[in-house]
């Protein structure tokens, strides 16, 4: 009785302070308190809402209120209570479909039905009721497609992928993840795209399809990033680099793995989590040991151990103990230390079984055998054998469960196909009768049409002649446009050719005339003992000589695009500020590009880097070069002062340097996009066809 009175008084107080609350306000307040974690007040608002809004006086609003409240119940992990409310919501919506509502009300009902179905699937998955969850997740996908809600559609595909993964139907899980990834990439939600790509890579790794796993893991590095200096972004990038390195190691690409881990270690900062440092250094040490660099591996294992006490991830700490202990056993005489670390790892794996339990048992058995403790070694080896049998038995049953679930799905699909075939037969019989009646009506209509057509022949003839004239005019316009395009192309080529010829001419003039004159003057001044002035003239001569070399056209006839990029990066490495951070994909080395195209790409990069050095006042430059089967993709980014792109309709024509970049891109039949914000740097994104 006391609880009832408290709720009644609370409802009365709320009604005094809020007055008459509309249904929309109820939804907003439930969302506000739910987002803040104030679930007690959220429950009170929901109780008050049920008193004022119900399925009789405002069914559309009632559906929205119940759906919103149940969504937050799922976030509280009160899945059973949420399921009960959401089932009632779906039942009420099915009854309301026979009634007429405005278009806005119908959209709200469809949206509420879609969200309710998704939340049911989410709650069932959380309770490990995978078969039911699978059914509702597919229903949610259809409803979100009908509502054209692409954001929640991606979430539904993602949830289906998780459900299939937990059902050990890995191929189905990958298919669902790929559909979610396609939507998130179209929406340019690259943060979620990176997470989904990582999930796909993990599944391919479980299926031992290493190449596909690496391809999807690498996808993260091709996504454009707007806030690359943010602390969270740096942590995510380091984690993705490490995970990518693990996949490369699994595929036996040890050099590439070490390159990724080296980049990850360079990005580490003092204020980053200790657990992240332990994770990076552990995997770096393992990769070094795999390539035979034992001393370096020990150094990085000891670095990882220094962060062990600060780390809260027991699984990563156990992995460190196992890997370090096993390396000590294999590469050193420290049997006591190896035994200690392997024992620590084994204690954890026994309490938290993983794939490393068997390996740690066998490694410790080898250590005991080397210590002449044969009895203990046999005991550990026997335990390893029994553990492996259990793991294989479990994996077999998991795969079998996945096959059975997939078989059930196919059986249901066959049943649906059979029902659809029966419906199709009935539909064909009905359509046959309709066709006979329609044919008779058509004959009557045709006779009428013949009379009408004969009267309109002259009119049609006039229209035909007019359409032929219009067609001829269009053809002439197309030809004219083609001529204009061809002229523009030739003008661009002449401009670029003239620019190169001009550079070469100026280079020769500077080198052959000005430099020689300065040299002669320098020699005369040296003889006249004007050493200081002679030194100054020497500096001037060297500067003019460098300018002439920069203006001259490089010869790329005997080197590849990959070699040019690495030479240019090596040349820029001498810069102290801004510092260059390059990433050139290995696939670039496989490309065969004409030397004239390599020269154009070199000139484009030269112009961009020159602009950054002169105008951006940047501390860092980032150069990323990657490729797909059809395109070469180049991204140049700086953290300089940036500029306002809103002041010009086409920023590529705003200045002579940017206009030159555009014209060179056009010559390569490529695309160029520039994104810049004041005080937040500039990103130049280019694509060229292979």
N, C-alpha and C positions, 0 to 999 in steps of 0.2 A: 504493500500500500504506500510506503514511504517513497519508493522509487517512482511509482506512478505519479505521486503528487509533485516530486521534483521535476519530472519531465513536463508536467502540466504547467508548473510555475515558470520553467525555463522557456516554454513555448509562448507563454503570456508575455514574459519580459521581452523576448525577441520581437513579438508582434508590436509591442509598445515602441521599441526603438526603431524598427524598420517600417512601421506602418503597413500599408498594403503593398506587398511585394509581387511584382509580375513574375511570370514563369521564366522569362529570360534572366531576370535578376537571381532567381533561385539557382539556375544553372551556373551563372557566373560566380555566385558565392560558394557553391559546392566545389567548383574548380579552384577558386582562390584558397579555401581552407585545405583542400586536398593537396595542392601544390606546396603549401607551407607545412604540411604534415600535421595540421591541427585537426585530427580526425574526430575529436570529441565535438567540436563545433560543427564540423561537416555533418555528423550524424543528426545533430539538433536541427540544422537547416533542412535536412532531408525529411525529418519528421514533420516539420512545419509545412513543407512543400506538399506532402501527401494530404494534409488536411485541406489545403486550398485548391490544389490542382489534381484532378483524377481523370480516368479514362472516359467519364461521362460528360463533364463540363468542358474539358479541353484535352482531347486524346493525344493530339500531336505534341503538345507541351509535356504531357505526362510521360510519354514515351521517351522524350529527350532527357527529362529529369532522371528517370529510372536508369537509363543507359549510362548517363554521366556518373551517377552515384556508384553503379556496379563496376564501372571502369576503375574507380579509385579503390573499391573493395579488392579488386584483383591486385592492385599495387600494394595493398596491406596484407596480401596473401590469404585473404578470407575467400578462398575460391568457391567453396560450397555455397556460401551466402550469395555471392555474386552470380553463380550459376542459376540459383533459384529465381532471382530477380530477372535475369536476362532471358530465361526460358519463358517467363510470363510476358516479357516485352515482345518476344517473337510471336507468341500466341495472339496477343492483342493486335499486333501489326497485321497478321494474316486475316483477322476479322475485319480490320479497317480497310482492307484493299477493295471491298465491295462498295465502299462509300466514296462520294465525290468530294475532292478537296481542290483547293487552288494549286497552281503549279509550284509555288513556294512551299506549301504544306507537303505536297507529294515529294519534293526534293528532301525536305527534312525527315520525312518518314523513311525514305530510301537510305539516307545517310545514317539514321539511327539504327535501322535494321542491319546495315553493313557493319557498323561498329559493334553492335551487340553480338553478331555472329563471330566476328574476329575475337572479341573478348571471351566468348564461350570456348573457342578453339584454344586461346592462350591459357585459360584456367584449366582445361582438360589436359593440355600438355604439361602444365606445371604439376598436376596430380598424377602424371605418368599414364594417363588414359589415352594412349597414342592413336588407337584405331578411331575412336570418336573424335579426337582432336583433328585427325586428318580429314575427316568428312566435313567438319565445320570450317576448316581452313580453306578447302576447295570452294565451299559455298561462299565464303567471304570474298574470295578472289573474283567470282562471277558477279557478286553484288557491287564490289568496288569498280569493276570494269563497266557495269551498267551505270554507276553514278559518275563515271569518268574522274574518279579520285585517285590520281596516279601515285601520290605520296603514300597513302594507306595501302594501295595495291602492292607497292614495293615491299611494305612491311608484311603483308599477307604472304607474298612469295617467299620472303625471308623466313617467316614462321614455318611455312610448309617445308622449307629446306631443313630447318632444325628438327622438325618432327620426323622427316624421312631419315635424317642422320641418326636420331635416337632409335629408329626402327631398323637400323643397319641396312637401309635401302640407299646405299651411297650414290649410285648413278642417278636415282630420282632426286636426291638431295642436291646434287651438283646442277641438275637441270633447273630446279626451282631457284637456286642461288643465282644462276646465270640470268634468269628472267628478271630477278630483283636488281641485279647489277646493271642490266641494260637500261632500266628505268632510272636508277639513281645517276647513271652517267649522262643520260639525256637531260635530267634536271640539274646537272652540274653539282650534285651533292657528293663531292669527292671524298669527304670524310667517311660517309657511310659506304661509298664505293670501295674505299681502301679496306674497310673491315670485311665486306662481303668477298672481295678478291682474296683476302687472307684466308677466309673460311674455305673457299674453293681450293686454294693451294694446299691447305691442310688435308682436305678429303682426297685430292689426287696423290698426296704423299702417302696416305693410308692405303690407297690402291696400288702403291709402288709405281705410279706413272710420274717419274721424276721430272721429265721434260715439261709436261703440262703444268706440274706444280710450280716449276721455276718461272714459266711464262706468266702465270697469274700472280705470282709473288712480285715479279718485276713490274707489274702494272701500276703499283703505287708510285713508282718513280716517274711515270709518264704523266701523272695527273698534275695540272697547274695548281700552284699553291699561292695564296695571296698574302699570308702572314707567316712567312718562312722563319722569321726571327722570334716568333712567340715561343715561350718556354714549353708549353704543352706540345706544340708542333715538333720541337727539337727532340723531346722524349719519344714521341710516336715514331719519328724518323729513325732514331737509334734502334728502337725495338724492331721496326720493319727491316732495317739493315741486318740485324742479328738473325731474325727469323729467316730472311732470304739467304743468309750465309749458311744456315743449317741445312736448307734445302739444296744449296749448291754442293755442300759436303756430301749429302746423301747421293747426289748425282756424280760424285767424285770430281767435281770442278774445284779442286782445292785452291788453286791460285786465285780464282774469282772470289771464292769464299773469304780468303785472307784479305783481298782488296776491300771487300765490303766491311769486314770487321775492323780493318785499319781506319776506314772512314768513320765508322761508328765510334771508335775510341777517340778519334780527334774531335768529335762533336761533344764528347762528355764534358760536363761542367762540374765544378766543386759542389754546387748546391743541388745537384741531381740526386735522386734516391739511391741509397746504398745497394738496395736489391737489384736495381738496373745495372750498376757497375759490376756487381758480382756475376750477373747473368752474362754481360758482354765479355768480361775477362775470362770466365770459364770457357765459353765457346771459342774465344780467340786462342786460348791455350790448347784446347783440343785440336783445332785446325792446324796449329803449329806442330803439334806432336804427330799428327797424321802425315805431315810433309817431312818429318824427320828432324825438325828443329827442336830437339829435346831441351837444350839449355834455355831457349827463349820461352818454351812452353812452361817450364818450371817457374820462370820469372813471373809469367802472367797468372799461373795458378796461385802463387803466393800473394799476388795483388788481389785476386778474388777472395782469398782466405782472410785478408785484412778487413774486408767488409762483411764478413760472415756474421759477426755479433750484431751488427746494425741492421741486418736484413731480417724481414719477417716471413719470407717465403721459404717454408721448410722444404718444399720439394726441390727448389733450386739449390739449396744448401746440401741436401742429400746427394744430388747429382754431382755437385762439386767434390764431395767426399769420395764418391765412387770413382770419378774420372781421375782425380789426383792420386788416390790410392792405387788404382790400376797402373797408372803411369810410373809411380815410384817402384812398383813391383817389376814392371817390364824393363825399365830403363836404368834403375839404380840398385844399390845393395841395401836400401833402407827397408828391410822386411818388417821391422817393428812398426815404423811409421805407416807403411802400406797397410799392415794388418789393422792398425788403429782406425785409419780413415775408412777402409772397407767395412769394418765392423759397425762404425757409426752409420754408414749408408744403409747397411743391411738391417739394422734395428728400425730405421724409418720405413724401408720398403716392406718389412714384415707387417708393420701396422697399417701401411698405406700401399697395397699391392700395385705394382706397375710393371712395364715391360723390362725394367732394369733389375727386378728381383732375381730372376734366374741368372743374369750376367754377374751380379754382385756375389751370389752364392758360389758360382764357379770360380770367380776370381779369388775369393777368400779360400776356397778349397785348394787352389794352386799355391797360394801363399803358405797354407798349413803343410802342404806336401813338401814344399821347399824347406820348411822348418823341421821336417822329419816328424811331424805330428800326423801320422798316417790315419789314425782312428778318427780324429776330428775332420781331416780332409775327406775321408770316405763318407762321413755323416753329412757334411755340407754338399758333397756331390750328389748323394742320394736325395737330399732335400731339393736340390736344383732340378733333378730329373722329375721328381713328383710335382714340383711347382710348374715346370714346363708342360707336363701332361695336363694339369688343370687349366693352364692358360690356353693351350690348344683346344681342349675340350670346350672351354667357354667361348673361344673365338668361333669354333665350329657351330655351336648352338646359336650364337649371335648371327652368323651368316645364314644359318638355316632359318632362323626367325625372319630375317630380311627376305629370303627367297619365298617363304610361306606367305608373308605379307604382300609381296609383289604378285604372287600367284593368285591370292584372293582378289587383289585389285584387278588383275586381268580377267578373272572369272566374272567379276561384277561388270566389267566393261563389255564382256561377251554377252552377258544377260541384257545389258542396255542395248547392244547392237541388235540382238534378236528381237527385242521389243520394238525397236525402231524399224526393223525390217517388216514386222507384222503391220505396224502402223502405215508404212510406205505402201504395202499391198492394198490395204483398205483405201488409202488415199488415191492410188492409181485407179481403182475401180470406180470411185466416186468421180474422179476427174474424167474418166472415159465417158460417163453419162453426160457430164457437163460439156465435153467436147462435141458430142453429137448434136446436142441442142444448140450449142454455139455455132456449129458449122451451118446449120439451117439459117440461123439469123444472119450469119456473115454473107451467105448467098444473096439474101434479100438486100442487105446493105450494099453489096457489090454492084448489083443492078442499078441501085440509086446512084452509086458513085460514078459509074460509067457515064451516066447522063451528065453529072456535074463536071466530070473531068473534060468531057468534050467541049463544054462551054468555057473552060478555063485554060484550054491549050494555048491560046494566044498570049494570055497573061503569063503563063509559065515560060513560053519562048522568050518573052521580053526579060523576065527575071534571069533566065539562063545567060542571055547575052550580057546583062548587067553584071552577073557574077563572074563571067569570063574577063570582063574589063577590070573588075576589082582584083581578080586573081593576078592579072598581068601587072597591075599597079603594085601589088604586094611583092611580086617577084622582083620588080625593079627596085623597090625599097630595100629588099634583102640584099640584092647585088650592090646597091649603093653602100649599105652598112658594111658589107664584106670588104669593099674597096677602102672605106674609112679605116676599118680595123687593120687592114694590111699596111696602109700608110702609117698608122700609129706605130705598128710593130717595126717598120723599117726606120721610122724616125728615132725610136728608142735605141735600135741597134746602132744607128749612125751616131747618136749622142754618146753612147757608151764607148764606141770605137774611137770617136773623136777625143773623148776624155782620156782614154788610155794613150792615144797618140800624143796628145798634149802633154801628159805626164812624162812620157818617154822623151819628148823633145826638150822639155824643161830640165829633166834629169841630165840629159847629155850636155845641154848648155851649161848647167851649173858645174858639172864635173869637168868638162873639157876647157871651159873658158874661165869662169869665176874662180874655181878651185886652183887652177894653174896660175892665174894672176896673183891670187892671195899667197900662193907658195913662193912665187918669185919675189913678192914684196917682203915676205917673211925672211927669206934668205938675205935680201939686201939689208934689212934692219938688223939681222944678227951680225953682219959684218960691220955695221955701224955701231955695235954695242948697245943698241936699244933693246935689251933682252926682254924687258917687261912687255913692251909693245909687241915684240915678236911673238911672245907667248900668247898674248891676247889674239893676235891675228891667226895663230895656230888653232886656237879654240874656235874662232869664226870659221876657219877653213874646214875643220872637222865637222862643225854643225852643218855647213852647206853640203859637205860630202854625204852626211847621214840623210839629209833631205833628198838629195839626188837618188840615193839608194832606195828610199821609201817610195819615191815617185815612179821608179822604174818598174816595169811589169815583171813579176816573178815568173820563172819557168817551171811549170808543174807537169811537163810532158812525161817525166819519168817517175813521178811519185803518185801515190793513191790519195784519196780524200782522207783516209784514216791517218796516213803519215803527215799530210799537211796540217791536220788539226793538232796532232801531237807536237809537231815542230813549232806551231804558233803558240800552243799552250806553254811549251818549254821557254819560248822567247818571252812571253808575258810573265813567267814565273819570277823574273828578276824584279818585278814591281813590288815595292813594299806596301804601297797604298794606292789604289784599292787592291786587296788581296784577291787572287783568282782561285775559285773552287770549281774545278772541271769534273764533268762526268761524261765520258765518251763510250758509248755502248760497243761491245766487242763485235757486234754484227756489222758495224760500219766497215770493218776491215775486209768483209766479204764482198763489198760493193765495188762495181767497176763503173767509174764515172768519167766522162770525157774531161780532158785537161782544161778546156775552156770553161766548163761548168765549175770545176774546182777553183779556177781563178775568180769567177764571179762570187762564189761562196766566201772565198778569202777576202775579197774586196768588201763584201757586206759586213763580215765580222770586223774587219779593220775599221770601217766607218763607225760601227756601233761602239766598239771598245774605245775608239778615239773620242766619241761624244761623251762616254761615261767618264773618261779621265779628265776631259776639259771642263765639263759642265755639271756633272752629277754630284761632285763632292762626296763620293761614296767611300765606304770602308771596305766593302766586299763586293765581288762580282761572282756570279754563278753561271757557268756555261754547261748546258746539258744537250748532248747530241745523241739521238736515238733513231731507230727506223722501224718501219713496218714493211710488209712485202711490197707496198706501192709507194710509200712516202719516206722522205728524210725529214725528221723533225728537229729543229734547232730552237732552243730557248735560252735567251740571255737575260739575266736579272741582276739588278743592283739595289742596294739599300740606301741610295742617295736621296737628294732633295726632291726628285720627281718634278712633275709639272701638271698644269690643269688641262686635261684633254677636252673639257667641255667648251673651251673658247674657240675651237675649230671643228667644223663639221667632219673634215677628214684630216686627222693629225699627221698622216703620212705625207701630205702636201704642205705642211705648215712651214717647213724649213728646207734649205737646199740639201743638207745632209740626209734628212729623212726622205726627201723626194728621190735622192739618188738610190737609197735603199729600196724604195718602192719600184723604181725603174729596173733595178737589177733583179728583183724578185719576179717582176713581170717577164723579164727576158728568160728566166728559168721556168716560166709558167707556174710560178709558186704563189703562195699566199703569205701575207704578213699582217699581224695584229699587234697593236701596242696598247698596253694597259699601264696607266700611271696615275698616282695620286700625290698631291703636294706633301712633302716630308715623309713619304712612305715608299719611295723608290719607284722603279720602272721595270716592266716585264715586256720583252719583245719576243713574240712567238711566231716562228716561220715554218712553213711546210713546202718542200720541193718534191716533185715526182721523181722516183728512182729512174 
